[in-house]
Amino acid sequence: MTYEETARETVARLKRQEKVRILALETSCDETAAAVVENGRTIVSNVVFSQIDLHALYGGVVPEIASRAHVEACDRVVDQAVKEAGMTLADVDAFAVTYGPGLVGALLTGVNCMKGLSYALGKPLIPVNHIEGHVSANYLTHSDLEPPFVCLVVSGGHSHLVQVTDYGEYRLLGQTMDDAAGEAFDKAARVLCLPYPGGPRIDALAEEGDPHYLTLPHPHPDGRYDYSFSGLKTAFLNAAHKMEQKGEELPKADMAASFRYAVVSALVEKAVLAAKETGAKCLAMAGGVSANRLLRRMMQQECDKAGIPLYMPKISLCTDNAAMIGSAAYYRMLRGEVADLSLNAQPSLRLV
C-alpha cells in the first residue's frame, strides 16, 4: 500500500481505539512547540521554545529569523515532548501539525518536519488550522465543554466571533473590519515606547493606571457583531502626539489603562451580545489576548450578569502551544481527516 492508503487505514483503526496519543508540532509564528495529547483532552507533555529574546531587539517578529530558529529547534522540542511523555516516536499513534495561518517560512518548517516523521514511521499526519487550535485549548482546560457554543477568538492577527456548531464546524458571526485587537495593543505599546511583546506590557502597566483618564471612541461597525480598532488606535496616537507637542510627559500607566479598557469593553460587549442573541448555552474565549487580565475579569462579570457560563483556557494555553494543536487534531482524526504528501503551508488559511 502507498503511504496515503496506510495512513487512512490507520486513522480508521484509531477512531475505534480507546486511547489515542497524538504528537503535535506548532510553528506558525515565533514559538516552536511540541506536545503529546491523549484523546484530545489530556496533556501528556507540552514543550514550548520561545523566540521572544531573538525578536525583542527589532520590536517585533522578523520572519526570516523566526524560520531559522524553528529549523534549529524543531527536532529538540519534539524529542523533549516525547521524552517527557515517557514514550518513543514508535509509541505515538499519529502526528499533527499547524499548516496555517501564519508566517509562510515558519509554517513550512513545521509542515516539512512532521511530513518527514510521519512518512518515515508510516503514521498518519493530521493538518490543523492554528485558529481552530486556539478554540480547542478550551477542551484541554474544561473537560465538560462540548459544542455548540460561541467563541471569541482574539489574538495578534485575529478578532472573530464564531459559533462552534460541532467539533471542526464553525459559523462566522462577526470579525474585525480592520486591526485585530492584539495588533492594536502592539501598536499602542509602540506609542508608549514599551518593549516587545507589546500586548502583555500594556496589560501589566494598565493595572497601575486610571482606565478613564482618556476618553476614546467606541466604534460601532455596520455588522452587529463586528469589531473595529483602527479609529481607536488613531485617537490614542493623536492624544499622545498632542501631549508631546505641549512638552508634557506621557502618563503611561493611565494611557495604557484607558486604551486597554476601550478595547476590552468593545470585545466584551459584542461577545456577550452574540451569545445572548444566538441562544448559546455558553461563551468561550481563545487566542493570546484571552490572557488579558481585564478581559478575563470583565467577561466573567458580564457573563455572570447575563447568566451565561464562561469558559477560558488556562493562561499557559492562551498563547501559541502545541497541546491545542493536538486537541484539535484528535477531533479532525475522528472525522477521518488525514494529510497526504502534498500537504503545504497555507499562510492565509481561514477558519470559516
N, C-alpha and C positions, 0 to 999 in steps of 0.2 A: 504493500500500500504506500501511497505517497504520504508526505508529511501532513498535508491538509486532511486527507482521509483518516489518518491515525488520530489527529487532533480532534476531529469531530466525533469519532468513535469513543475517544477517551472522555470527552465532555458528556456524551450520552450516559456513560457509566457513572461519572462523578455526580450527575444530577440525582442518582439513586443512592449515593454513598452517604453514610451517616455523618461523617466528619470530612470536610474539605479544607485543606490548608493551601492558601494562595500566597505566593511570594510576589509582592508588588514593588514597582520602581516609579518614582516621581522625579522628573527633571524639567518641569515646564518653565521655570524661571531661574531663581538663584538659590534653590535648596536642592541638594542631592539627597534623596531619602529612599530608604528601603524598609519593608515591613513584611511580617508574616501574619496573616489574618485567618482565623478559623470561622467558617460558616458565615462570613460577612458581619459578625457581631463581636467577636472576641479577638483582642490584640494579643498575639503571642510574642511578637517582638516589634520594635519600632525605632528605627535609627534615622537621625537627621543630621546631615552635614551642612552647616550654614555658611554662606559666602558673604555675609554682611561686611566683614572686615575687608574683603577684597574690593568691594564696591564703594565703601564709605568715602574713600579719597575722591571719588568722582561725583558724589552726591546722588547717585542712582545706579541702577544695574547697567553694566556695559555688556551687551550680548556676546561679543567675542570672548571676553574674559570669563563670562558665565559658562560658555560652551567648553572652553579648555579646562575649567575647574571640574565640570561634570565628567569629562573624559578621565581625569585623574582620580575621581572619587567613586565612580560607579562600582567598580569591582570591590573596592574597600567596603562600601556600605552594604552591598549585597552579601558579602562574606560575613560581615558582622551581624546582620539581621538573621541569617541562617544559624550562625553560631549561638546567638542569644536565645534562639528558639529551641536549641538543643537538637537541631536537625542537620542533615546534609542536603545538598541540592537534589539528590536522588529521592529524598523523602517528600519533597514538595509535590503537590498534586497538579498545580497549574501555575502559570506565570501571568502577571498583569503589568500593564504599562500605560502611562499617560501619553496620548498621541495628539492632544490638542485641547484647548487653545493654549498658546504660549509663544515663547521665542523659538523660532524655527531651528536654530542650531542646537539649543538646549534640548528640545524635543527629540531631534534626530539622534542625539547621543543616547538617550534612554531607550528609544524605539529599537535602535540597532543592537544595543547591548542585550535587550530581552529577546529579540528575534534570534540572536545567536545562541543564547542559552536554551531557548525552547526548541530550536531545531537540533542542537547538539544532544539534548537529553530526550527528545521525542515527546515533549509535553506540550499541551495546548497553551496558547497565548491569548489573553483576553484584552482587547483595547478599551481604554476608559477615557471618557471626557473629563477633563480636570474639574469643571464646574459641577458635574454630577458627583465627583469625588467629595467636594465640599459639602454638598447636600447629605451625602452618605455618612459624613463624620458624625451626624446625629445618631445614626444607628449604632455606632460604637459606644456612644455615651448613654443612650437610653434604650434599654432592651425592650421596652414596651411600645416604642414608636413604630407605627406602621402607616402606610398610605391609606386613605388620601389625607393630605394636609397642604397648607400654604406655607411656602418658604421664602424668606427674604435672603437673597444671595447678594452679599455686599463685600466687595474687595477692591484692590487697586485698579482693576480693569473692568469690573462688572458691578452693576447695581440693578438687579432684576427682582421682580416678584413673580414667582411661579407657583402653579398649582401642581402638586405631585399627585397624580391620579392613581399611579401604581408604581411598583419598582421599575425604574427605567422609562417611565412615561410621564411627560410634562406638558403643561399648557401655560404659555406666557400670558401673564395678567398685566404686567407693566414693566417699564425699564427706564433707565436714564436717557434723556434726549441729547445729552452732551457728555460732560465729565462723569466718571464714576465717583462714588463717594470717597474711596481710598485715594484716587488721583487728586481730588480736591484737597484732601488732608495733606498730601505730599506737597502740593503747590503752596498751600498756606504756610507750611513749615519752612519752605524756602523764603517766603516773605519775612518770616521772623528769624531767618538765619539759623534755624535749628539743623543739627546734623542728620544725616541719613541713618536709619529709615525715619522719614518724617511723621508718618501716622502715629506710631507709638509715642514719639516725642511730644506731639501735640496733646495726646491723651494724658500723658503724665503731667505736663505743665499745666493743663487746663484744670486739674484737680486743685490747684492753688489759686485760681482766678475767679473773677466775677462773670458769670455767663450772660449778664445783662449789661455789661459795660458798653458794648456796641449794639446798635440797632441795625440788624442786617435783614435783607429781603427774604421773604418766604415764597419762593417761586411756586406757581400753580400751572403746570403744563396742561395742554388740552386733554391728554389722556388721563382718565380718572385715577389710575394707579401708576402714572408715570412720574419720574423724577427729573429735576434739572438743578445742576450745581454750578454751572458756568457763571451765571449772573451773580450768585452768592460769592464766588471766588473773586470776581472783578470788583465787587463792592468792598470786599475785605482789602484787596490790594490798594484801591483808591484811598481807603481810610488810613492805611499805613503811609502812603505817599504824602497825604496832607499833613500828617504829624511830622514826618521827616522834613518837609518843606518849611514848617514852622520851627524847626530845630528842637522839637520835642522828642524825648526818649520814649520808645515804644514800650507800653506796659504789656510785656509779652504774655504773662500769665492770664491777664484779663482778656487780651485779644484772642489767645488760644481757647479760652473758655467760651467766649462769645461765638467763635466760629464753630467749635465742636457742638455747642447747643443748637445752633441753626441747622447744621447738617443732620444731627441726630433727631431733632424734633420732626424734620421732614420725613426721615426714614420711618420713624415710629408711626406717625400719623397715617401714611399711606398703607403701611403693612397691616396695622390693626383694622383699618377701614376695609381692606381687601378680605381679611379673614372674616370680618362680620358679614359683609355683603355676599360672600360666596357660601356662607354657612359652614365654614371649615370647622372641623372638630378640634383642631389645634393649629398653632402657628410655630414655625421653626425658623432659626437663623443659621446662616452658613457663610463662610469666607473669612478672610483675615480681619476685616473691620468688625466682625461679630465679637472680637475680643475687646472692643472698645468699652471701657468701664461705664461711661454714661449711657451708651446704647443698651447695655445689658440691664442697667438699673431702670431706665425709663421704659423699656419694652416690657419688663416684668411688671412695673407699676400699672401700665395701661392695659396689659392683658389681664391682670388681676381685677381691674375695674370692670372690664368687659366680660369677665368670666370665661376667658379663653386660655386653655393650658398652653404654656410656652416651653419650647424645647430649644436648648442651646448646647453646642458642643463644649466639651472641656476646653479651657484656654489653650492647652497644648495641641488640640486638634483643630483649632480655628485657622491657624496659618498652614502653609503647604506642608504636607506629610504624605507618606506612602500608605499608612494604615487606611486612610479614607479611600485610597485607590483600590486597595484590596477588598474593602467592603463593597464598593460599587461593582467591582469585578465579579464578586460572588453572585450577585443578582443578575448580572449580564450573562453569566455562565448558565444560570437556571433557565434563561430564555434561549439557550442553545447557541449563543454568540461566541465566535472564535475567530481570531485573525488568521489570514493566510500569509504567505511570504511576501506579498505585495504591500503589506501594511507600511504606510508612510506617515510622516508628521503632517498635521493639519493645523497650522498656527492660527487660523481664523475659524476654527471649528465652533459651531453654535450648539447650545443645549437644546433649543427649540427653534 
